């Protein structure tokens, strides 16, 4: 897995990734963290999320997919003419501890099932897509990033990049 600094949403708009994946809760809120930016900047992903049943626990480990048709960017992959955004349902609960620190609300098994399904869905493409992810599950979800990275590496993605958000460096 590669790491770059920047803004995942900005980079997908510029054609740096064929597919972006972010962790979502099952409640269809997308109201904070990178999900809030996705809701605002990539409305197709918000619509895909809204097409699912809110608060349905059965969504854990599944995902909704949106083609980001708003952008004229050529991905360079003849099998993917516009980038895709994936809302991977990894959290049934939300909230923090009283001191403001993040509670571990992240469902590791759901994440692993979902990431495996996503990888399998695209594994037959002759040209493997470029995936981009934020610090999925380890921000507001409170998950253990080292454990999450180990799961990602175990899945066997051919080309996946973690985009480390750095607002000071990029002025975002």
N, C-alpha and C positions, 0 to 999 in steps of 0.2 A: 504494500500500500504506500502510495506516495503522499507527501504533504506539501501544500503550498499555502501561502498567506494571501488573504484577499476576502472577497465577499462572494459566496456561492451564487447568490441571485444575479449579481453583476456578471459573473463569469459565464453562467449558462446563457444569459442574454447576448453575450459576445461570442457564443459558439464554442466555448472551451470544453463543454461537456455535451454528450448525446443525451444523458439521463442524469437527473439529480434525484436523490432520495433523502427524505427527512423523516424523523420520527414524529408521529402525531398521537394525540390522545383520542379515545373513542367517542368523545363528546361533541365533536364537530365545532370546536371553538376557534382554533388557530388565532388566539388572542394575545400571545406573548412570545418572546424570543424570536428565533428565525421564522417560526410559523406565522407570526404577525406580519413580517416583511413579505413572506411568500403570499399571504392572503392579499396584501395590498398590491404587490408588484407582478404576481403571476396568478391572475384571477381564475385561470383555467384549473389550477390545482385546488383553489378554494371551491369551485363548482363541483369538482370531482369529490371532494370531501363532503360537501353538502348533499350529494346524491346518495350517500350511505345513511343508514339508520343511526341516529345519534344515541350514544350511550349503550349500544349493543355490544356486550362483552364478547360476542362471537367474532367481532372484527379483529381481535388481537391476533397478530401473526399474519394478517391479510393486508391488502393494500388497495388503494384506488389510484388510477393512472390517468394522467391528462397529457394530451399532446399540446405543446406550447405554441399554438398556431399564430400567436401575435407577432412572432419574430421572423424576420426575413433571412435570418442567419442560416447559411448552408453548413450543416454539421461536418461535411466532408466524408460522411459514411453513407454510401449509396443505399443502404438498407434502412436508414433513419433520416428522412428528409427534414424533419423538424425535431427539436429536442423534446424529451418527455420529462414530466415531473411525477414523482411517486410519493404518495402519502402512505407511509408504513405505520400501521397501528401498533404501537409499542407500550402504551400506557392506558390503564383503566382508571387510575387515580391521579390526582393532582394535589399540589399544595406543598408548603414548606414547614419547617419546624418553627416554633415561636420566635427563635432568635434570628430568623430570616435565612438560615442555611437550607440547602436543598435536601429534601427527603428523597430516598431512592424509590421512585415510583415506576421505574423502568422494568419491564417484563423481558428478561433475557431470553427465555424460551420462545416467546412470541417474536422477538427480534430475530433470533436464529432461524426460525421457520420462515419468516417473511423474507429475509435476505437470501435464504436458500431458494425459495420460490422465484424471487426476482432473478437471481443468477441463472436458474434453470430456464426461465422464460426466454432469456436472450442468449443462452449458451450455444444455440444452433446457428446463430447468425455467422455467415462466413467471415465478416469483419466484426470483431468484438467492439461493442460500444464503450465509450469513455464515460465512466460513472463518477459523479461528484457527490460528496456528502459533507454535511457540517459535523460538528462534534455530537453526532446523533446519540441522543439519550443521556449524555453526560452533562448537559447544561441544566435546564429547568427540570429535566427528568431525574436528575440526581444519580444517574448510573455511574458505575465504575468504568472509566475510560479504558484502562488496561484490559479489563475483562471484555469490553465491547470490541476493542481492536483484535483481541485473540479470536473472537467469534468471526469477525470479518475475514481475517486471514485464513481461518479454517474452511470457509466457504469456497475459496478458490476463484475469486473474481480475477479476470485477466488484466483489467485496467480500472482501478478505483483510486480516487484521490480524496483525501481529507483536506478540506479547505478551512484552515485556521483563520478565524475572523480576527482582524486586527484594526479596529477603528482608528486608533491614533496614527498608525502608519499610512492608512489609506484615506483618512479624512471622511469616513463614512458615518 
